[in-house]
Amino acid sequence: MKKQIKPTVKARLFQGAFLLVIPFLLNDVTPVVLGQGDSSNQSSTHARAQWVWQNPLPQGNWLFGVSFTDANNGTAVGWYGTILRTTDGGRNWVLQPSGILGTNIGLYGVSFTDANTGTVVGGVTDATILRTTDGGANWVSQTSETNYLKAVSFTDTNTGTAVGGYGTIVRTTDGGANWVSQTSGTTSDLNAVSFSDANNGTAVSWYGIIVRTTDGGANWVMQNSGTGNFLWGVSFTDANHGTAVGEHGTIRGTINGGRTWFHETSGTTNFLWGVSFTDANNGTAVGGTAADNGGTILRTTDGGSTWVSQISETNNLVGVSFTDANNGTAVGSFGAILRTTNGGNNWRSQSRAVTVLSLEDVSFTDANNGTAVGGAIGESTIVRTTDGGNTWVGQRSGANNDLHGVSFTDANTGTAVGDFGTIVRTTDGGNNWVRQRSGTRADLWGVSFTDTNHGTAVGGGANFPSKILTTTDGGSTWTNQPLKFYIPLTGVSRTDANTGTVVGGAGIILRTTDGGNNWVQQASGTTVDLLRLSFTDANTGTTVGQFGTILRTTDGGSHWVPQQSGTTDVLAGVSFIDTNHGMACGGLGIILRTTDGGQTWMRESTPTQYGLSNVSCTGPDVGTVVGYGGSILRRKPVR
């Protein structure tokens, strides 16, 4: 069994990302080359935040809903106030200013009645409703004093219905100027709604609950779905023909407005989150696995009598919108966008990404050259940029294990470490990575080189004693320092051939001044887990850890002084470019920045709440962070 730092420290770091999605879905609440990462659309949208997406593109937050009014004009919405817009069938997607971008508000449902007029709904505890009449150039907040909303359906520019938490239903007949509450007859969350005209509509919920109206919502009647499974999506093409989908591959169909619902064989046990029909015969359902390790697309051309699986080559798909039998778009996890123009015979990705569960460390040697590493259990990922992150290229590591740490001393020479004592080395910028013998099977969590020859790797814990490995010949040989305790060592920073500091669980700090022959424990003043550290010279360094912990030393660790981070979230990464300018990052997308050596830390506005693993600064105002879902964000000075 591996050391708990994986299920504990990582779980704390990434729990924000999972909690963003699970409440909505369950109980609410061969190298890869990426394209241009610093587009004008992103920089203008996030000028306030200064942090732009470099992976995935156009962005990496989960997308929950999508609405197209014709083959070209469509809008997708998702977590963290995300709104994306296309006017060319998805060849280009533009982030739009929702007015809530950068908050923890999720946008779950979207409905457009023409290219210009649309409504988006969401919320955390209370309802969020946004309205545009100019194709999303401007979004105006509307008032509905009710619970969070999860879906919306408009039949014309004025008439629409939204549903959500605790059986909430609200209705407007004036384009959202006024929203009126209706009685659903259930206290379970309503997950989806579909109106075929102003009067006839259906909403679905947990436990197979279906409610139906034929009078615009004046009365909602409970229908017998014939299943107790949660239902997540519904689509009606006229007053009679409709389909509902849900967990465990559930598909229920009706041809009489829901008076009777019959079982349809989906051929899958995966969750089905969304469904879109364009007529009584042609429809598509999308979904995936609860573990998000495979997307599902099902297609019918005979009204649901048969469903055929289509190739998605992506993770969970949550929303889908077809405008005719051929043209459709599906959206889902980590910003996934898929498009078909031939009824799903072929699906083409419109999002660009190096796909990986997490990137765990990043190392830049200058503003242009950087490498990030990560992976999942039994897999390794290395991505490289030579143009400041505008493009990231996947590299082959030669290792089959998750990588946790990376350190480059120049554009060409670097070392990465990971599970089961994995160490890989490159001297040509990552074109070739060579396995090195570490002499241990313990997981290695961090690595730091001060020049091409002198470096230290750390790890261990639980079933293995704490590990400190040192090399003086670029890793040709690694020397294991004898340690008798079982605390995971997670961070290391070398400043010269002799001097280095290591941090780890339970507030442990160790220091060497003789190249690693001897390590002396220092008093940290804390018992919380310390995760990373950054020294700019032999005396001046900063370490970060759980509960927003930041410690600073200016005397080589003789004294460590707590600093006020302003957060209790886990801080997993830190990087200083000089004694004054540094950044820290961690759980729930938090990024902190200091310009005075940590006397004050300022929270940055970021475009995600995914857990962030580490940061690498290349200038006082320039940095790159990596994290969950393969997230790469870049900070550049405001011009």
N, C-alpha and C positions, 0 to 999 in steps of 0.2 A: 504493500500500500504506500502511496506517495504521501509526502509531507503535506499537512493540512494547509499550507499556505495557498495551495490551489483552491480548495473549497472555501477557505476562510478569507484570506486577503483578497483574492480575486473576486470572490462572491460579493464582498463588501464593495469593491470597486465597481463591479459591473451590475450590481443589483438595480441601479437606477435604470439601466437600459431595459432589463426584463420587466420591471415594474411599470414602465411606460406602456408596454404592449399588453401584458397579461390582464390588467384590469379591463381594458377595452374588449379583449377577445373572450375572457373567461368569466369574469365576475363583476365587471363594473357595475368598475372603475378601471513545357510548352508555354513560353513566356506570355505574360499579359502586358499590353502597353496601354496606358491611359492617355486620354486626350488632354487638350489644353485645360489647365486647372485654375487659371487666373483670368477668367473671362470678364468682360466689361459688365455683363449682367450681374455676376456675383459681386464684383467690387462695388457697383452702385447700390445693390441691395443691402450689402453688409458693411457699407462705409462706416456706419455707426459702431459696428462691432469690431471691425478691422480683421476679423478672423474669417477666412474663406475656405470652402471645401476644396480639397485636392483629391480625395478619394472617400467614398464613391462620387461620381459626377452624374447629374448636376448637383446632387446633394445626397446625404446618407441617412436621413431620418426615415422611419417607417412611413409609408403612404397607405392610407386606409380607404380612401374614396376617390373615384374618378368619374367625370361626366363629360361626354362629347356630344355636341349638337349636330355635327356633320363630320365628314372624314378628316377635316383639318383642325377644327377649333375644339380644344379640350382643356380641362382643368383637373389637377390632382391635388389632394390635400392630405395632411398627415400630422405627425407629432411635432410639437414645439412651434406651433403656429405656422407650419409650412404650407404654402400655396405655390404650385407650379402651373405654368400656363404655356400652351403651344398654339400656334396658328398655322402650322405647316405639317400637321399630322404626326408631330412628335420628333421631327428631325432636330428641332431645337426646342428646349424647355427653358423657360425664364422664371427665376424666383421672383415672386411678387411681394410687395410690402403689405402684409396682412394687418399690420398695426399691433399684432401680438407676437410677431416673430421674436424668438429669444425668451419667451416665457415658457412655463411648463404646461400650457394649455394645448391639448390635443384637438385637432380638427378631424372629425370622423366621417362626415357626410357632406356631399356636394350635389347640387342639382342646377343645371342651366337649361333654360328654355329657348334661348337663341345665343348667338355668338357673344353677345354683350351682357346679357342679363342672367345673373345667377346668385345662389345663396349657399353659404357654407355654415355648418353647425358643428358644435363640439362642446368643450368645457371640461372642468375638473370636478367641481361639485355643483356649481351653477351653470346655467346655459350660456353658451357663446353663439351668437348669430351674426354673421357678416354678410353684407349685400353689396353687389356691384351692378352697375348699369352701363359700364364702359369697358367690359372685357377684362376687368381686374386691375385696370390702371389705378383705380381707387376702390377701397373697401370701406364701407360704413357699418359701424356697429349698430345692431338693433336690440331692442329690449324685450326680454321675456323672462319674467321672474319665476323661473322653474328650475328643475333639475338639469344636469348635463344632458346634452342631446347627442344621439348616435347616428341618426339618419334623417334625410329630408327628401321630399318628392314634390316638385312643382309640375302642374299640368299646363299653365300659362304664366305670363309674367306676374300676375297678381295672386294666383291661387296656389297655395302650397301647404303641406303638412310636415311637421317634424316630430320625431319620437325619440324617447330616451329613457333615462333612469327612472326606476320605480313606476313603470307604466305610464310615463309622461307622454301626452299628446298635445301639441299646440297647432293651431290653424290660423292662416292669414288669407284674407281675400283682397288685400290692398298692397300687395308686394312687400309685406313685412312691416308696414308702418304700425300695424297692430297685430299682436299674436294673442289668440284666445285659447284658453285651456279647454280640453275635452276629456271626457271620462272613458278610459279604456276598459275598465273592468278587471284589471290586473295590477298587481304591485311589482311584478317582475319587470326587469329591464326589457324594453322593446328595442331590438337590435337592428331592424330594417323595416322599411316601408315602401310601398309601391302603389301609386295611383295611376289608373289607366285613363281616367277623365276626372272632371271636377268632383264627381259624386262617389265613384267606386274606388275603394282603396283597401289595402291589406297590410297589416303589420305582424311581425313574428317575434317570438321571445324564447325564453328558456322553457325547458320541459315540454317542448312541442306546442307551446301556446301560440294560437293564431287568432287574431281579432280582425273583423271585417266590417266595413261601412258601405252603405249604398246611398247615403244621403249627405255626403260631404263631412261625415264625422259627427253629425248631430246624435247618432246612435252607433255604437260599436258592439258587435255581437261576437261572442266566443264561438269558434269553430273547432270541430274534432279533427285534428291532424292525423291521428292514428299512430303517433309516435310520442315517446317521452323524451327524446333527444333534444338538446338545445338546437334551436334554429337561428341561423345567422344572416341569411340573405333571402330575398324574395323579389320576383319580377313578374308583373302582369303586362300583357300586350293589349288586352281588351277586357271587358267586364267579366268574361268567363274564363279565359285561359291564363293560368298562372303556375309558377313553380317556386317552391321553397327549398332551401338547402341548409344543411347543418352538420353537426359533429358526426364522426364515424361514417362519413360518406352518405349521410341521409339525404335523399331527394324525395320530395312529395309533390305531386302534380294534381291539378284540378282543371276540368273543362266546363265547370258549371258555377264559377264564382266562389268556389270553396264550400259549397253545400256538401260535397264529398271530396276527400283528398285520398289519392291512391299512391301506393309505393312504387318508386321507380328504381331499378337496379343500376347503381353507379359504377360498380366494379372496383370500388376503393373503400378503405376504412379510414382514409385521411379526413381531416376536418375540411369542410367546404364552407368558405367564408362569404363568397359573393356569387351572384348569378345575373346574367343579362340576356333577355330574349328580345329579338327585333320583330318577330311575328310568332304565330302559334307554333311554328315548326322549328325555327332556328334559334338555338340558345347555347350559352357557354357558362359553365360553372368553374370557379377557381378556388384553390385552397392550398393545403399543405399539411405537414406533420406538426404535431405539438412541439417537437424538438427543433423545428425549423431547419431540417436537413434535407428538404426536398419539396419542390412546388408541385401542384396538381392543376391540370387543366383538363376539363371534360367538355365534349361537344356533342350536341344532338341536332339532327336535321329532320327528325320525325316526331317532334313534340314531346320527346322524353321517353319514347318507347325503347330506344337504345341510346346509350351514352358511350362515346369513344374517347379514350385517353389520348391526349396530345402532348408533345414534348415541350417542356417549359424551360429546362436547364437553368433553373433559378430556385431560390428558397421560397418561403411562404408567399402566396399571392392572396391579397385580401379584397381588392376591389376590381371590378371589370365593367366596361362600358362598350357596347356595340351600337353603331349607328345604322348599319344594314347587315345583311348576312355575311359580308366579307370583311368589313373594317371594324376592328376592335382593339382596345387597349386594356391591359391588366397591370395593376400596381401592387406593391407589397413591401416585404421586409427590406430594410437597409436601402431604401430608395429605389427598389427594383421597378423598372418600367419595361413592359413587353408590348410589342405591336404586331398585329397581323393585318394583311390586306387580302387574304385569300381564305377567310373563314377558319383560320387556325391551322391550316396545313403546314404553314411555317410561321414561327414566332421569332421576331428579331428584337434583341435587347436594345433599348434606347438609353439605358443608363450604362456608364462605363466604370468598371471597378476591378481592382485586384480583390478577389473574394477570399475572405479569411475570417475566422471567428474573432480573432483579436490580434492587433499589433501591440507588442509589449514593450518595445524599446526602440529608440531612434538616435542616430549619431550623425551630426553634420560636422564637417571639417572646415567648411566655408559656406558662404551664402548659397552656393549652387549644388555642392556635392554632399549627398546624404544617403543613408541606408536605414531602413526600418526592418525589424524582424518580429516574428510571432508564429501563429499557427493554431493548431488544435491538437487534441490527443492523437499521437501517432503521425502528425503531419507538421512540416516546417514551412515557413514562408519567409522569403527575403525579397524586398523590393528596393529599388535603387533609383535615384534621380541625379542628373547632372545639370539640371536647369532650374534649380530652386523649387522643384516640385511641380512644375507645369506638366511634366510627364513623369510617371513612375513605371519602371520596367521590372517585371518579375524575374528573379534569378533562381538557379538551381543550387541548393545548398549541399547536396550529397548526404543530407541527414534526414531521418524519418521521424524526428522528434520535435516537439514544440520548442521554439527558441525564445528565451526570456531576456537576454542581454546582448548588447552589441557595442563595440568601441572601435572607432577608426582614429588613426593618428595622422593620416594624410589621405588624399583622395583615393589612393590605391590600396592602402594597407589597413586591414581590419580583422577583428575576431568576434565571433558570435558564440554564445553558450546556451545550453538548454537542458532538457530532461535527460536522465540517465547518464550524466557526465558528458554530454555532447559538447564538443568544441570543434568549430570549423574556422578556417583561416583563409583569407584571400590576400594576394599581393598585386592583383591586377584589377582592382575596382569591382570585384565580384564576378568577373567573367568566369572565373574558376574558384570554387571553394574546396578546400582540402581538409579531410578529417584529421584531427590530432588526438593523440592518446592522453586522456586526462588522468587515468589511473583510478577512477572512481565510477561507481554507478549512481551516486547521489545526484539529485537534480541540482543544476547550477542556475542561479538566479541573476547574477550580475557579473560584469567584467569591466575592467578599466586598464588601458595601456597609456603610459606616459611618453613612450617612443616606440619605434618598431620592435624593440626587443623586450622591454621591461613591462610586464603586465601581471594582473591579479584577477582571478575568478573566484567567486564565492557561492556557497549553497549549503546543502545538507539540511538536517533536521529530522525529527521523528525517527524513522528506521535507520537513519545514517547520522553519525556525528556531524557537527558543524564542519563545513569545509572551507579552507582557504588554500587555493592553489596559486603558486607563483612561477613565473618563467623569466629567464634572462636572455633567452635566445629565440624570441618570437614564437614560442610555443612548441619548438621542436622537442623540448622536454618541459614537463610540469612537475613541480615539487609540492607534495602534499604536506601542509603544516599540521602537526599533530594537535588536535583539539579533542577534549573529552566531554564537552557538553553537546546537547542535541537541539540547539536553538537554530532555526533557519537564518542564515545570513543572506540578506537580499540586496544590499547595495554596497558599492565600493568606488572609491575615487583615489587615483594615484596622481601626484603632482610632480614627482621626479623619481629617479631610479631607486631612491631610498625611502621615500615618504609616501605613506598611504593610510587611508582610514576605511573601516568597514562598519556597516550598521546592520541590524537585524531585529528579530523578535524580542519582545520583552524589554525594549529600550537599550539593547546591548550596543556598545560602541567599542571598537578595538582599533589600536593605532600601532603602526610600525615606523621606525626611523632608520632601520638597517636593511631595507630591501625585503622585508618579510621574514627574516630569520626569527625575529621575536615580535610578538604582538602583546600590547599592554592594554588592559581594559580601562576605559575612561568612564567617569561618572556622568551619565546623561541627565539624571534628575527625573527620569520618567520610566514607566514600565510598559508603555504602549509600544506596539510594533512600529519600528522605523523601517522605511521601505527604500528610499533612495537618498543620495547625497551628492553635493557638488562642491568641490574646492577649486578656487582660482589661484591659490598659491599655498605654500606649506602651512600657513597659519589660518587662512580665512576660508571657512566652509559653512554650508547650510545643509541640514538634513530634515526630511519631512516624513510623516507617517499618519497613523490612525487619528481620528477625531480632530483633524485640522492641525495636528502638531507640527510646529516649525521650531527647530533649535538652531542657534547660530554660535559659531566660535570665531574669535579673531586671534587666538593664541595657540593654535594647533590642537585644540581640544582639551586643554587644561581646564577650561571653563566652557560649558555649553549653556547659552542663555535662551530661554523661551521667547518667542516672538508671537505677536497677536495676528493670527491669520484671518480672523473674522468669520470662520466657518468651523463646523464640527464634522464636515464630510471628510472622508479619508483623502489624504494627499499622497499620491503614488509616485510623483515625479518632480524633479527640480533641476534647473540648469541656470548657472550664472555665467555671464560673458566677461564680467569684471567684478570688482568688490562691491559695486553698487547696484548693477543692473542684473535682474534675474527674474525667472518665471517659475511657477509651480502649478501642477495640475493634478486632477484626481477624479473622484466619483461625481456622478450627476453633471458631467461636463464642466466642472469648475476649473477655471484658470485664474491664477493670481499673478500680479506683476508688482515688482518693487523697483524703484530708482534710487533708493537710499540705503541699500544694504539690508533691507528687511525691517527697518524701523517702522515703515508703513507698507502694508500690502493692499493693493487695489484689485477688486474683482473685475475681471474683463467680461464683456458681453460676448457670448459664444452662440453659434447656431445649432447646438445640440445639447442633449443631456446624457449622452452616452458616457460611460466611464472612460477616463483618459489615463493612459498608463505612464507616459513619460514625455518630456519636452526637451528639445535641443535648441539653444539660442545661438545665433550667429551674429547678432548685433544688439544694441540696446533696445531696439524696437522690433526686431525680427526674430521669430521663433517658429518651430514646427512641433505640433503635438500629435501623438498617435494613440489609438485606443480601440475600444470595442467595435466589432463589426467592420474592422479594417479602416476605421476612421483616420483620416489625415487632414489636419487643419493647419493653415499657414497664416501667420500674422505679418502684416507689412505696414509700414508707416503710412499715415494719412497724407495724401498729397494735396 
